Amino acid sequence: MNRSIALTMAGVMAALVAATPPAAAAARPRSTISWQPCPAYSDEALDMMVPPDLRDRFEQLLGRLECGTISVPLDHTKPRGRKITVALTRLRAADQAHRLGSIALNPGGPGGSGYLMPVQLLTQGAADGLNDRYDLIGFDPRGVGYSTTTDCPDPDAGDGSDPIGPLTKSQARARYAAEVRANAACGRSDPAFLARLTTADVARDLDLIRAGLGERKLGFLGVSWGTWLGVVYRSLFPTSVSRMFLDSVAIPDFSVVAFEDGRAAAAERNARRMTAWLAERDDRYRLGSTAQQVSATIVALRADYDANPRAFPDLPITLDGSFVAVATIQDAPVWPLAGQVLQELREATGPAAPPTVKEVIGEPPSSQPEPPADLPERGNRTMNRAAFCNEDPSRLGFDAAWAAYQRRLADNPLTGRALGFSAGCAGWPLPVQTVDLERGGGSLVLSGHRWETPSPYEWTWQTKAIVGGRVYTVDDDVHGSVLQEPDCAADVVGYFGTGRIDGGCAGVPVPADAARTTAAAGTPGGFRIP
């Protein structure tokens, strides 16, 4: 199966970023937003953007949306040099008579599009009250969507997939060399632009947006990498922040090695929770009556599939131990589905694939229709790669990368095989750029999820130790769930209204029984295949 861990959107991610010398602030350009008609979307695009039952609400909000652009320096240390465009949107507060200001939104990435985030956020409904007294500001960061972008060439770097069965050192070396070539080709394709795809540059663009809106201070709501953008913005512009809420807090001291180590350990920790849940339902899943028995069953099943991969004629991939491990990295709402997958893998006799396994794998990408031309970009892979690699100080050689991969496999027996081997940012030709975080100004809430994998809970406390703020604990394992859960979202709305908030919320509940969802891979809330 394809388990490339090339740096992608998802999710969400964090890194150290480029600082601009203070002297540049004295020569900042004027901030003027050019408002213009918003894009119109075809029915085909809207069908892919929003579920049918939410379509009317989505289109109603689109009708209220204002769209614009702002010209910003490519390099903020050269404010009179080359300019690029940043695209933004505004959803004006419903109660203009009691308006409190503007809240800028960012969904994560790096490279995620926030252009339609005001509409998307309110379409979900849980945080609807956020727009009562605040204008909601969406934007595509530089390098993304409707803003100025570039796309790296796609050199022949292999198909990115792991071989069937455990990766050998020689196979890893070939992959490493191919990824190094791809990183080098990307970084050299447009170095002047790519070197300026950093979180600090996005933060400086955001402050020009603030000025263009005529706001003395700006509220900010960020998720995943958006939390890193938030703390960087607050560090660089300590007097420009009113209230800031950051959900699923990113790693505050970034390197690709620390990033992957933290996520790997969190995945294994959450998988241990799942084994206990499965053990309590042994009459349904037949994997063991204790967490230890379930763990042993899964480890043995993974070893068996690695030694004897299964090829089913009605599946687009061959199943090895990595797929067993993938079943263990699922969030709690998907545990009933993951348990069914593990049971079917253990009891499969062929020739047809087990039904739930076939369901979660879904159709191969080649069988899916081409997206309509007007479908907005959800994430930009070039921006993702550049932001990570401009800010990654590790850039490991092959021997160090291979040793780190082997260590993660050994340390994480349930989930380790779900991790791919990657060169990370090795071969990236542009210099590392960093910034020192500061405590900044304005009110800050750091929302950490106690059991999640993409942004491990300890990163929240590590960030607080550096920048201050208040920790808000969500007792779930679902990345960025605060804005989807009504009780949690109500706390966020209340915080921006009053500046007060309590210590946390329950988040997404663990399923009480074995009734499972039917979401295939790639659908929201569905079975995740890296």
N, C-alpha and C positions, 0 to 999 in steps of 0.2 A: 504494500500500500504506500501511497505517497505521504511521507511524513517530513517533508522538507521544513526546516525551521528558519527558512529565509525570513528576514525581518519584514513583518507585514503589519497591516492595520490591526485587527483586534483588538486591541486592545489596550489594549492598552497599556503606555510605557514611559519610562523616565530616564533622564540622563543629565549629566552636568553640561552646562551651556556657556555660550560665548558672552563675555562681558564687553560692553562698549565703554571706552574711556569717558570719564565725566565731562571732559572738555567738549564732547560732541553735543551735550545737552544745550549748550549756549547758542548753538547755531541750528536749532531744530527748525524744520520747515513749517510753513503754515499748514493747518489741517483743515481741508475743505472736502466735504463729502458731496459727491455728485449723485443726486437722487434721480432715478430713472425707472421706467416700467419693469416690473418683475418678469422673469421668464414664464412663458405659457407651456403647459405640459400636456402631452397627448394622453388619451385614455389608456394607451398601452403603458406609458410611463407611470401614470397614477396607479394602475393596477399592480405594478411592482413596488410602489412606494408605500402603499397603505392598504390594510385589510378592507374588504368590501363593507363591513359594518361600520367602519370609521371614515369612509370616503366623504360623506357629506360634511362632517365636522372638519376634516382636513381641508376641503375646498373652501369652506366658509372662512377658515383662518388664512388660507392663501389669499383670499380676497381682501383681507385687512393688511397684508404684509406690504411693507415698503422696502425697496431694494436700491442699493447704491454702490458706489465704488469710491475709494480714496487712493490717491497717489502717494507712495511712500518711497524713501530712498532704499535702493537695494542694499547698500552698506550705510548704516546709520552713522558711521564715523566720517562719511563723505556725503553730507546732506544735499549738496548741490550736484552730486554725480548722477549716475543712472537711476531712473525711477522704475518702479514696478507698481502693479495694481493689486489692491486687496479688496475683495468683494464682501459686502455686508448687507444685513437685513435688519429691519426694525418692526416690532409689533408693539404699537403704542399702548400704554396703560389704558384700561377701560375707564378708570376713574381719574380723569385728568385734573379734576379740581383738587384731589388729594394725592397727587402723584409724588412719589418719594425719590425717583431717579431712574437710572438705567442699570440693568444687570446684563453683562456679557456672558455668553454661554459657550462652552467648549466640550465636545463629547469624548475627546481622547484621541489616541493615535500612537505616535505622532503621524499626522497625515489624514486624520479624520475630518470630514466636512461638517462644519457647523452652520452652514448657510441657512438651512431649513430647520435648525434645531428649535427655534421658538415655536414653529408650527407643530413639529413632531412632539415636543414636550407637552403642549396643551392638548393635542389630539389624544394623548394617553389619558388625560383627565385627572390623574392623581394630584398634580401640582398646578391645577387650573388657576388657583387663587394667586399665583405668583404674578400674573399679568394684571391684577386688579389695580395696583398702585405703582407698578414698575413697567417701564418700557423694557422689552426683552430684545437683546441684540445678538443676532447670529453673525458669524463670519467664517469665510474660508481662509485659513491661514495661508500665508505665502506658500506657493508650491502645490496648492490644492484647488480642485474644482474650478470655480469661476474666477479665482485669482490667477495671477501670473504663474505659470507652471512650466516644467520641463519634464521630459521622459527620457530615462536612460536607454541606451541601446540594449538590445537583448542578445548578447553574444551566446554562442553555443557553450552552455555550462552544464550539459547533460540534462536529463529530465528532472533532476532534483529529488527523485524518489530513492528510498532505501532499497537495497536488494532484499529478496525474500530471506527471512531468518536474520540472526544477529549480524551486525555490521562487522566486517573484518578490518584490520588495520590498513591493509592495502586498499580496500574499497574506500575507507575514510580518507586516506591520503589523496586519492584521485578526486574525491568530492571537494576536499579542501583546496586543491590546486585550481579546480574549476571555479569555485566561489571567489578565490583570490583574484582570478582573472576578471570575473564579472564585476567585483567591487572596483578594481582598478579602472576598467573600461567605463564604468558609470561615473566615477569621480572625475575622470578626465574629459567627459563628454561636454560639460558646461561648467568648468570649475568656478568661474566667477559667481555664477548663480548658486550652484550647489553649496559652496562654502558659506553662503549666507542663509542656508536653511537650518537655523538653530532656534532653540527655544527663546533665547534672549532677543533675537531679531523679531520673532513673533510677538514677544512681550512689548517691544518698542513700537511695533505696528499697532498693537492694541492701545497703547497710550495715545497715539495719534488719532485713533478712532474716538477715544474718550474726548479728546480736545475738539475733534470735529463735531461731536454731538453737543458740544457746549456744556459738558458735565465737569464740575470741579472735582468730583470723586466718582468712582465707578464701582458698582457691585459686580461680583464675579461668581459664577457657578460652574465648576469644572469637574469632570469625571475622568479617572484613569490618568493618561498623560496630561489631560486638562488640569489635573491637580499640580503637576510639575510646572506647567505654564503659570498657574496661579501663584505658587510660592516664588517663582522667578520674577513675575510681574510685581509682586508685593515687595520683593527685595530691591528691585531696580527703581521702583516708583513708590516709596513708602508713604507719601502724602496723597497718593491718587486713589487709595482704596477706601471704600466705605465699609461694606460687609462682604465677606468671602466665605463660601461653603464649598469644600473640596471632598468629593466622595470617591472611595477606593484610592487611597493615597499612594502615590508612586514612590519608588525608592529614592531617598534623598542624596545618596552618595553613589552615583551610577558608574558601573562598568558592565559590559555584557556578561562577564563572569559572575559578578555578584548578583546581577539581575536573574540569570538562569539558576544559580544556586538557590536563591531565595524562593523562587517559584517551584523548583523541584521539591524542596523540603516541605513547602506548604501543600503541594499536591499529595505527597505521601501522608502527611498528617490528616488531611481530609479523607483520604481513602480509608484510613483506620476507622474513622467515624462510620463510613459506609459499611465496612465489614461487621461492625457491631449492629447496625441497622438490619443487615441481611441475616445475621445470626438470630435475631429476634423473630424472624419470619422464615425459619428453616422449613416449616411445613409447606411453604410456597416455593422457595427457591432451591432447597435441597443442596446447599453449599456448605453446611456446617451449623452446629447449634451454639458455637461460641465464636467470638471475633477471631481468636487464634486459629480455630479450625477453618473458618472462611478464608483467612489470609493464606493458610497453607494450601487450601484447595486452589486458590487463584494463582499462587506462585507455581504450583505443579501444573496447572492448566497452561500457563504461559510457557513453561519449559517444554511441554508436550507440543504445543503449536509451533514453537521455534524448531523443535526437532522434526516435526511432521506437519509442515504447512498444508492447509486445506485449500484446494482450488474447486470451487463450485461453478458449474457451467452458467448459472444465472446471476453471478456476481461479477462486477467489473474488476475486482482485485482478488489476489490470493491472500488468505488470512494466515498470519503467523502470530508469534507471541506479542508483537507490538499492538495488535488489535485487542487482545485480551487486556493489555495494560491500558489501552484507551478507554475501555469500559470502566476502569477504576478511577478515572480522573473527572467523572461527571459531577455536576452540582447536585445538591440534595433533591431538588424537584424532579430530577431525572433518575434518581436511584431505582424506582420501580422498573423503569425501562432498562437501565443498566443491569439490574439483577436478572431480568428476563433474558437479556443478551448473554450474560455469563452462563446461565442455566442451559440455554440452547447450544452455546459453544461446547459445553461439557458433554451434552447428550447427543450432539449431531452425529448422524450416521450417513447422510447423503442419500442419493446424489444431489438432490435439490438443496439449496441453502436454507437454513432455518428461517422461518418467516420474519421474526423480529430483527434478526441480523440483516436480512435483505432490506427491511423497511428503513433501518437507520442509515445504511450505506447509501441508499437512494440511487438515482440515475447518474451515470458518468457525465462529466461536464460537456462532453462532445454531443450528447443527446439533448441538451437544453437549448432553448431558442436564444437567438441573438437578442441582446437588450435593445430597446428602441434608442435612436440617436439622441433624443432629448432627455434621457434618463440622467439625472445629475450624478456626478461622481460621489461615491460614498467615502472613498479613501484613496490616497495617492501613494503608491508603493515607492516611487522615487523619493518623495518627501520623507516617507517613513525611514528609508534606508539612510538618507543623508542626515536627518536629524539624529538618528542613533549613532551613526558612525562619526559625524563631526564631534560628538560629545563622548565617545567611548575611549578611555585611556588604555584599555587592555590590549586589543588587537593581537591576540595570541599567535605564536608560531604553532606549527602542526603538533609538535610533541606535547606542548602545554595544553592545546585544545583537546587532543586525544586523551591525555591524562585526566583532564577535567570531566570529560564525557564518561570515562570508565569509572571515575569516582562517583558520579551521579547514579550510574547503574547500580553500583554496589550499595550505596547509601539508601536507595529507594527501590526495594525489591518488588513492591506492588506496581508502582507507577513509572519506574525508570525507563522501561522499554517504550513508553509513549513519547519519550523525548527523542528528538533527532540529533544527529551530529551535524555541526555547522562550523564554518570558519569564522562566523560572526563578522567582525569588521576588518579582519586581516586583509591587507592589500588596499584598503581605502587610502587614496593618495593625498588627502587634504589634512591639514594640521588639526590636532585636538584643540578644542576650545572649551573653556570652563568658566564658571562664575561662582563666587562665594555667596551662599545664601545669607540673608540678614533677617533680623526679627521684623523689620518693616513696621507699617502702621495699619490702622483700621482693625476691625473685628475679624477674627479668623476662627472657623470651625473645621476640624479635620475629622472626617468620617471614615472609620475603619471597620471592615467586616471581619468578625472574629475568626472565621474559618475559610475565607476565600483563598484561591490560588493565584490569580493574576496580580493582585496587590496584597501580599501577605500582611496580616494585621500588625506585625512588629514594625513595618515601615511607617505606619501612622505615628507610633510613639517615637521612632527615630527622628521623624520630621519635626514633631513637637519639640524635641530636645534642642533642635537647631533654630527653629523659627518661632516657637511659642504657639499660642492659640489654645483652643479647647478641643479635647477629644470627644467625639460622639461615636459610640460603639453600636454597631448593627450585629445582632446575634444570628447571622446567617453566613452562607458561603457563596452568595451570588454577587458577582462583580457589578458595581454601580447600580444596585437595586433600589436605592433610596427613593429615586424619583418615580419608581413604578409601584411602590407599596404605599397605600393611602395613609396609614398612620405615620410612616416615616416622612412622606412628602408633606404632610400637614405640619410637621416640625420644621421642615425647611421653609415653607411659606411663612410660618410664624416667626422664624428667626429673621428673615429679611424684613418683616414688618415691624418687629419690636427690638431686634438685637438680642433676644433671649432664647435659650434652648436648653432642654434637659440633657441627660447623659447618654441617650440612645434610644433605639427602638428594636422590636423583635425581628424585623426584616421578613424575608420569605420563609415560611414555615417548612420544617422537615415533614414529608408526607407521613400521615398517620398509619396508612395501610399500603397494600401492594397494588392498588389500582394505578395503572400506569398511563402516561401520556402516549400519544401516537405521533409525536413530532419527529420527523426525519432529520438527518444531519443537515446543518446549515440553516434550519429554521429557528426563529426566536424561541428560546426555552427548550430547544431540542438537544439531541445527542450530538456532542461536539467531537469532531474528528480533526485533529491538528493537521 
